[in-house]
């Protein structure tokens, strides 16, 4: 008998408590093999969270028609939260309640947010992914493998530079090496770890004596923002992964020529570290629907999508596959639309745009919110004026989705302080704007509470789509960025720094970069580069300060405004509340 969401009220129980109760009803691996129609050898054992052998399953099901494909995005995030993953889980459970063969294809959470202020990406309440502890704390080790492979490239670079400084060309030849003439002032990569550690954003390495390496400036980023995570997200199979790993640009030589992982003879070893990451991990909703977990988060500084592989697998295994893009439609969905769909060839039927009444109020001009302080009355009491003004941000995101040719559906993610008049107002505005809208109470009631959303999504899936990328790959980089800034963000144009413009011109003139994707790096907290500007700002220009290059992922990454690839940890982080019951081993405090 499956877990009953009405048995645990999420206003009385924490997420980790609900997860622990729901895990009592998990089917055995043998039952999952039967439920998913797998062969025994297609499931790779790994405790509660086995992996699925992507190559074997895809080979067997290659001629099976794909199911429906549903993407979830949101309005611009606020500190009040929008609950995009909670909606994704609620929709999966809602379609399950409707008797559909449904599954999810979602991202693995990073240890940074899990131990910081955001928490894990497991959903919440009775719309929750389990096993929550394993999911939140490393799962099957994909991020750890990526971190080791990335840092191995930096070990190869720094040790090679040290040896080139210490040995003559003849001595290098005796050791089977050739001089790469690495420029220590032009290193493209840094180190990574999977926590938010602002003190490691800028560092000096090689301090000490001659045996300790040679001094050079370096940096740390968060592991899920590594190019290797991007490569995992877009690779089609292990051969594609291996090929891309060999093309990563680690640094440049003194003439400006790229020094790659292949030049450093480290790409094969990096692939060895990542060999097991190619297969998605199987997790579950609290109501027993399967969810494939693969690749990582952070759409503001990375691709922010689950993998092409897990989507392809889900579309063969399920009649409805629900996936999610990081942050809002201007960030995650834009990358989903113009990068992921283009690379995968998979086109979604529907995009669900998540909004909460409270977040709409903030975009409508509501007061700022400080962590740890009581919410201003505007967010707990009825205020139709703020809700109506906040709908401008919602409909901006609806228009972004419409430009892709994908069918939009607005989901009002219910919260207990919402009033009927506020919800009715959003429904009315959506009807006037010509977009479907559904209220969903999955957080409280699980799949039963998402029944209306499931019905609306299924209805929308019956409409034909007219998917089209925003720009052709033949368009020069600066024109692409200008189009994204104007058509997606609502900017009046783009201002390029001298450094960024020089790099852009170089990339545009070199045919090697002609088929590279454009991967924007921008704050997720605003349509602009300024995180303090909410709603839909007018009369502004987007500043591009730099352009990063990911040679293996084949991404050019224009960086807008002041944004770091290593987030910081707040003053009241989540790790202060996490602990372990030493008698049972049960982890408490995750959310």
C-alpha positions in Angstrom: 0.0 0.0 0.0 1.6 3.4 -1.0 2.2 6.3 1.3 -1.0 8.4 1.9 -0.2 12.1 1.8 -3.2 12.8 4.1 -1.5 10.8 6.9 1.1 13.6 7.5 0.2 17.3 7.5 3.2 19.3 6.3 2.3 22.1 8.6 3.0 19.7 11.5 5.9 17.6 10.1 9.2 18.5 8.6 10.2 17.4 5.1 12.7 14.9 6.4 10.1 13.4 8.7 7.6 13.0 5.8 10.4 11.5 3.7 11.3 9.0 6.4 7.7 7.9 6.6 7.2 7.6 2.9 10.4 5.5 2.5 8.7 2.7 4.5 6.5 2.1 1.4 9.3 2.0 -1.2 9.1 -1.0 -3.6 12.1 -3.4 -3.7 14.6 -3.2 -6.6 12.9 -6.3 -8.1 9.5 -4.6 -7.9 11.0 -1.5 -9.7 12.4 -3.7 -12.5 9.0 -5.1 -13.0 7.2 -1.7 -12.7 9.5 -0.1 -15.2 9.6 -3.0 -17.6 13.3 -3.4 -17.3 15.6 -6.4 -17.7 17.5 -7.4 -14.6 20.9 -6.4 -16.2 19.6 -2.9 -17.0 19.5 -1.9 -13.3 22.9 -1.3 -11.6 22.6 -1.9 -7.8 23.4 0.9 -5.5 21.5 0.6 -2.2 18.2 2.6 -2.2 19.2 4.5 -5.3 20.3 2.2 -8.2 21.5 3.5 -11.5 19.9 2.6 -14.8 22.1 1.4 -17.7 21.4 4.0 -20.3 23.0 2.3 -23.2 21.4 -1.1 -22.7 17.9 0.4 -22.2 18.1 2.8 -25.1 19.4 0.1 -27.4 16.4 -2.1 -26.5 13.8 0.7 -26.8 15.3 2.7 -29.7 12.2 2.1 -31.9 9.6 2.9 -29.2 7.8 6.2 -29.8 8.6 9.0 -27.3 6.1 10.0 -24.7 4.9 13.6 -23.8 7.6 16.0 -22.6 6.8 18.6 -19.9 9.2 21.3 -18.7 8.8 23.4 -15.5 10.1 26.9 -15.1 9.1 30.0 -13.1 8.8 33.7 -12.6 11.9 35.6 -11.3 12.9 34.0 -8.0 12.5 35.9 -4.7 13.5 35.1 -1.1 9.9 34.0 -0.6 10.4 31.1 -2.9 8.4 29.8 -5.9 8.7 26.0 -5.3 9.6 24.9 -8.8 10.9 21.5 -7.8 7.9 21.1 -5.5 5.6 21.8 -8.5 7.6 19.3 -10.6 7.1 16.6 -8.0 3.5 17.6 -7.4 2.8 17.4 -11.2 4.5 13.9 -11.4 2.3 12.8 -8.5 -0.8 14.4 -9.9 -0.4 12.6 -13.3 0.2 9.5 -11.2 -3.2 10.0 -9.5 -4.7 10.3 -13.0 -3.4 6.8 -13.7 -0.7 7.9 -16.2 2.6 6.2 -16.7 4.7 9.2 -15.5 8.2 9.8 -14.4 10.6 12.7 -13.7 14.0 13.7 -15.1 15.5 16.1 -12.6 18.9 17.5 -11.4 21.0 16.4 -8.5 21.3 19.0 -5.7 24.6 20.6 -4.9 26.1 20.4 -1.4 26.4 24.2 -1.6 22.7 25.1 -1.4 21.9 22.0 0.7 24.2 23.3 3.5 23.4 26.9 2.9 20.1 28.9 2.9 18.2 27.3 0.0 18.3 23.7 1.2 18.1 20.6 -1.0 16.1 20.4 -4.3 13.8 17.6 -3.2 10.6 19.5 -3.3 8.7 19.9 -0.1 5.7 18.9 2.0 3.8 16.0 0.4 5.3 16.7 -3.0 8.7 15.3 -2.2 11.5 13.2 -3.7 12.9 10.3 -1.8 15.1 8.9 -0.4 15.7 12.4 0.7 18.9 11.9 2.8 20.7 10.0 0.0 19.5 12.4 -2.6 20.7 15.4 -0.6 24.0 14.1 0.5 25.9 12.9 -2.5 23.6 10.3 -4.0 25.7 7.9 -6.1 28.7 10.1 -6.2 28.4 11.8 -9.6 29.3 15.3 -8.3 32.2 13.8 -6.4 33.5 12.1 -9.5 33.1 15.4 -11.5 35.0 17.2 -8.8 37.9 14.7 -8.8 38.1 14.7 -12.6 38.1 18.6 -12.8 40.7 19.0 -10.1 42.8 16.3 -11.7 43.0 18.6 -14.8 44.4 21.3 -12.5 46.8 18.9 -10.9 48.0 18.0 -14.4 48.4 21.7 -15.4 50.2 22.9 -12.3 52.6 19.9 -12.1 53.4 20.2 -15.8 54.1 23.9 -15.4 56.5 23.1 -12.5 58.3 20.5 -14.5 58.6 22.9 -17.5 60.1 25.5 -15.2 62.6 23.0 -13.7 63.7 21.0 -16.8 65.3 21.8 -20.2 63.6 20.7 -23.4 66.1 17.8 -23.6 65.2 16.7 -20.1 61.5 16.9 -20.8 61.9 14.8 -23.9 63.6 12.1 -21.8 60.6 12.1 -19.6 58.3 11.7 -22.6 57.0 15.3 -22.5 57.1 18.3 -24.8 57.2 21.8 -23.7 53.7 23.4 -23.7 55.0 26.8 -22.7 52.1 27.4 -20.4 51.3 31.0 -19.5 50.6 31.1 -15.7 48.8 34.5 -16.2 46.4 33.0 -18.7 44.8 30.0 -17.0 41.2 29.3 -18.0 40.3 26.8 -15.3 40.4 26.9 -11.5 39.7 24.4 -8.8 36.2 23.3 -7.6 34.5 22.1 -4.5 30.8 21.4 -3.8 30.3 24.0 -1.1 29.6 27.8 -1.1 33.0 29.1 0.0 33.5 32.8 -0.8 37.0 32.8 0.8 38.2 30.6 -2.0 37.1 32.8 -4.9 40.5 34.2 -5.4 43.7 32.4 -4.1 47.4 32.2 -4.6 48.9 28.7 -5.1 52.5 27.4 -5.3 53.7 29.3 -2.2 56.6 27.9 -0.3 59.8 26.5 -1.9 60.7 25.2 -5.3 59.3 21.8 -4.6 55.9 23.3 -3.8 55.2 24.4 -7.3 55.4 27.9 -8.7 53.3 30.8 -7.5 50.3 31.8 -9.6 46.9 33.3 -9.0 44.0 30.8 -9.0 40.4 30.4 -7.9 37.7 28.0 -6.8 34.3 27.6 -8.3 31.4 25.4 -7.1 31.6 21.9 -8.5 28.3 21.8 -10.2 29.4 24.9 -12.2 32.3 23.0 -13.6 32.5 22.6 -17.4 32.5 18.8 -16.7 29.0 19.1 -15.3 28.0 20.9 -18.4 29.6 18.2 -20.5 27.7 15.5 -18.6 24.5 17.4 -19.2 24.8 17.6 -23.0 26.7 14.3 -23.8 24.7 11.7 -25.7 26.8 8.7 -24.6 30.1 7.7 -23.1 32.0 8.1 -26.4 30.7 11.7 -26.7 31.7 12.3 -23.1 35.2 11.1 -23.7 35.6 13.2 -26.8 34.4 16.4 -25.1 36.6 15.8 -22.1 39.7 15.9 -24.3 38.8 19.3 -25.8 38.6 21.2 -22.5 40.8 24.4 -22.5 42.7 24.5 -19.2 45.0 27.4 -20.1 46.8 29.1 -22.9 50.5 29.2 -23.9 52.5 32.4 -24.2 51.4 32.8 -27.8 47.7 32.6 -26.9 47.2 29.0 -28.2 44.9 26.8 -26.1 46.4 24.2 -23.8 43.8 21.4 -23.6 43.4 18.3 -21.4 44.5 16.2 -24.3 47.8 18.3 -24.5 48.2 17.4 -20.8 47.5 13.7 -21.4 44.9 13.8 -18.6 41.6 13.4 -20.5 41.6 9.6 -20.4 42.1 9.6 -16.6 39.3 12.2 -16.2 37.0 10.0 -18.2 37.9 7.1 -15.9 36.8 9.1 -12.9 33.5 10.0 -14.6 32.8 6.6 -16.3 30.0 5.8 -13.8 28.4 9.3 -14.1 27.0 8.5 -17.5 24.0 6.5 -16.1 21.1 8.2 -14.4 20.2 7.4 -10.8 16.7 6.2 -9.9 14.8 8.0 -7.1 11.1 8.2 -6.4 8.3 10.5 -5.4 6.6 9.9 -2.0 3.7 8.4 -3.9 5.8 5.9 -5.8 6.5 7.5 -9.2 10.1 7.0 -10.7 12.4 10.0 -11.0 15.6 9.9 -13.0 18.4 12.1 -11.4 21.2 13.2 -13.6 23.4 16.4 -13.9 23.3 19.4 -11.7 21.9 22.9 -10.8 22.9 26.6 -11.1 21.3 27.9 -14.3 22.7 31.4 -13.5 26.4 30.2 -13.8 26.0 26.9 -15.5 23.6 25.1 -17.9 21.2 24.4 -15.0 19.5 21.4 -16.7 19.2 17.7 -16.0 21.0 15.7 -18.7 20.0 15.0 -22.3 20.6 11.3 -21.5 18.0 11.2 -18.7 15.4 13.0 -20.8 16.0 10.6 -23.7 15.6 7.7 -21.3 12.5 9.1 -19.7 10.8 9.7 -23.0 11.2 6.0 -23.8 10.2 4.7 -20.3 7.3 7.0 -19.5 4.2 8.3 -21.3 4.8 11.6 -19.6 8.3 12.9 -18.6 8.5 15.9 -16.4 11.7 17.9 -16.3 12.8 21.2 -14.8 15.1 24.1 -15.8 17.0 26.1 -13.2 15.6 29.4 -11.9 13.2 31.5 -14.1 12.2 31.5 -17.8 14.8 34.2 -18.6 17.7 32.0 -17.3 16.9 28.2 -17.2 14.2 28.1 -19.8 16.2 30.2 -22.2 19.1 27.7 -22.0 16.6 24.8 -22.2 15.0 26.4 -25.3 18.1 27.5 -27.2 20.8 25.0 -26.1 19.4 21.8 -24.6 16.5 21.3 -27.1 18.8 22.1 -30.0 21.4 19.6 -28.9 19.0 16.8 -27.9 16.4 17.2 -30.7 13.7 16.7 -28.0 11.0 19.3 -28.0 8.6 19.7 -25.0 4.8 19.8 -25.4 4.3 22.1 -22.5 6.2 24.5 -20.2 4.7 25.1 -16.7 5.5 28.5 -15.3 5.4 28.5 -11.5 4.3 31.5 -9.5 3.2 32.1 -5.9 0.9 34.9 -4.7 3.6 36.0 -2.3 6.3 36.3 -4.9 4.0 38.1 -7.2 3.5 40.7 -4.4 7.2 41.3 -4.2 7.4 41.8 -8.0 4.5 44.2 -7.6 6.5 46.4 -5.3 6.2 44.7 -2.0 8.8 45.4 0.7 12.1 43.6 0.9 12.4 40.5 3.0 15.3 39.8 5.4 16.1 36.2 6.5 15.2 35.5 10.1 12.9 38.5 10.4 9.1 38.4 10.4 7.4 38.8 7.0 5.9 42.2 6.4 2.1 42.2 6.6 1.8 42.7 2.8 2.8 39.0 2.3 0.4 37.5 4.9 -2.6 39.7 4.3 -4.7 40.2 1.2 -3.3 42.8 -1.2 -4.8 42.6 -4.7 -3.0 45.7 -5.9 0.5 44.1 -5.4 -0.7 40.9 -6.9 -2.0 42.6 -10.0 1.2 44.6 -10.5 3.3 41.5 -10.0 1.6 39.7 -12.8 3.7 41.9 -15.2 6.7 39.7 -14.3 4.6 36.5 -14.8 3.4 37.5 -18.2 6.8 38.6 -19.3 7.9 34.9 -18.6 4.8 33.7 -20.4 5.8 35.7 -23.5 9.3 34.2 -23.3 7.9 30.7 -23.5 5.5 31.7 -26.3 8.4 32.9 -28.4 9.8 29.3 -28.3 6.6 27.9 -29.8 6.1 25.7 -26.7 2.6 25.8 -25.0 2.7 27.7 -21.6 0.7 26.8 -18.5 0.7 29.0 -15.4 0.7 27.1 -12.1 -0.3 29.0 -9.0 1.7 27.2 -6.3 -0.8 27.4 -3.4 0.3 28.8 0.0 -1.8 28.9 3.2 -1.8 32.7 3.4 -3.3 33.0 -0.2 -6.9 34.4 -0.3 -9.5 33.3 -2.7 -9.7 36.8 -4.1 -6.0 36.8 -4.8 -6.1 33.5 -6.6 -9.2 34.5 -8.6 -7.4 37.7 -9.6 -4.5 35.7 -11.1 -6.9 33.3 -12.8 -8.7 36.3 -14.3 -5.5 38.0 -15.5 -4.3 34.8 -17.1 -7.6 34.3 -18.9 -7.4 37.9 -20.2 -3.8 37.2 -21.3 -4.8 34.1 -23.1 -2.8 31.5 -21.1 -4.0 28.4 -19.3 -3.8 28.6 -15.5 -4.2 26.0 -12.7 -4.1 26.2 -8.9 -2.1 23.4 -7.3 -2.2 22.3 -3.6 0.4 19.5 -3.9 2.4 20.7 -1.0 -0.5 20.0 1.3 -2.2 17.1 -0.4 0.3 15.5 -2.8 -0.9 14.2 -6.1 -4.5 14.7 -5.2 -3.9 18.4 -4.7 -2.2 18.6 -8.1 -5.2 17.1 -10.0 -6.3 20.3 -11.6 -2.7 21.1 -12.7 -2.4 17.6 -14.2 -5.7 18.0 -16.1 -4.6 21.4 -17.6 -1.2 20.0 -18.6 -2.7 16.9 -20.2 -5.1 19.1 -22.2 -2.2 21.4 -23.3 -0.2 18.4 -24.4 -2.8 17.7 -27.0 -2.1 21.0 -28.8 0.5 21.0 -31.6 3.8 22.9 -30.8 5.8 25.1 -33.1 9.2 25.0 -31.5 11.8 27.3 -33.0 15.1 28.6 -31.5 15.5 32.3 -30.9 18.5 32.6 -33.1 20.3 30.5 -35.7 23.8 29.1 -34.9 25.1 31.0 -37.8 24.4 34.3 -36.0 27.6 36.0 -34.6 28.0 35.9 -30.8 27.4 39.6 -30.2 24.2 39.5 -32.2 23.0 36.5 -30.3 23.6 38.2 -26.9 21.9 41.3 -28.1 18.8 39.3 -29.2 18.7 37.4 -25.8 19.1 40.7 -23.9 16.2 42.4 -25.8 13.8 39.5 -26.5 14.3 37.5 -23.3 15.4 40.0 -20.6 13.7 43.1 -22.0 16.9 45.2 -22.2 17.4 48.1 -24.6 20.7 46.7 -25.7 24.2 45.5 -24.6 27.3 47.3 -23.4 30.5 45.3 -23.9 33.6 45.9 -21.8 36.8 46.2 -23.9 38.0 42.8 -22.7 34.6 41.1 -23.5 34.3 42.7 -26.9 37.9 41.7 -27.9 37.2 38.1 -26.9 33.8 38.2 -28.8 35.5 39.5 -31.9 38.2 36.7 -31.7 35.5 34.0 -31.3 33.5 35.4 -34.2 36.4 35.4 -36.5 37.6 31.9 -35.7 35.6 29.2 -37.6 36.5 26.7 -34.8 33.8 28.4 -32.6 31.1 28.6 -35.3 29.0 25.9 -33.7 29.5 26.8 -30.1 26.4 27.4 -28.0 25.7 30.7 -26.2 25.5 30.1 -22.4 24.6 33.3 -20.6 26.0 33.9 -17.0 23.6 36.3 -15.2 22.0 36.8 -11.8 18.8 34.8 -11.4 17.2 37.4 -9.0 16.3 39.9 -11.7 15.6 40.1 -15.4 18.5 42.6 -15.4 22.1 42.1 -14.2 21.2 43.9 -10.9 19.7 41.4 -8.4 17.8 44.2 -6.6 15.6 45.2 -9.5 12.3 43.2 -9.4 9.3 43.1 -11.7 10.0 44.0 -15.3 12.5 46.9 -15.3 12.5 49.4 -18.2 15.1 51.5 -19.9 18.3 49.6 -19.1 21.3 48.1 -20.8 23.0 44.7 -20.2 26.7 45.0 -19.4 28.9 42.1 -20.5 32.2 42.1 -18.7 33.8 38.9 -19.9 33.3 35.8 -22.1 34.4 32.4 -20.8 35.1 29.5 -23.2 34.2 25.9 -22.5 36.0 24.0 -25.3 34.6 20.5 -24.4 31.0 21.5 -23.8 31.3 23.9 -26.8 29.9 26.8 -24.9 30.8 30.5 -25.1 29.7 32.1 -21.8 29.1 35.9 -21.8 29.2 37.1 -18.2 26.7 39.9 -17.3 27.4 42.2 -14.4 29.1 41.2 -11.2 28.4 37.5 -10.7 30.7 34.9 -9.1 31.2 31.3 -10.1 31.6 30.5 -6.4 28.5 31.4 -4.2 28.9 32.5 -0.6 27.6 30.9 2.6 25.1 33.0 4.6 25.2 33.9 8.3 22.5 31.3 9.2 23.2 28.3 7.0 21.2 25.1 6.9 24.1 23.0 8.2 23.5 24.4 11.7 20.3 22.4 11.8 21.5 19.1 10.3 22.4 16.2 12.6 22.4 12.5 13.0 20.7 10.2 15.4 23.7 8.2 16.6 21.5 5.2 17.6 19.6 4.8 14.3 21.8 6.7 11.8 18.8 8.8 10.7 19.7 12.3 9.4 17.5 15.1 10.6 17.2 18.8 9.7 17.3 18.5 5.9 14.8 20.7 4.0 
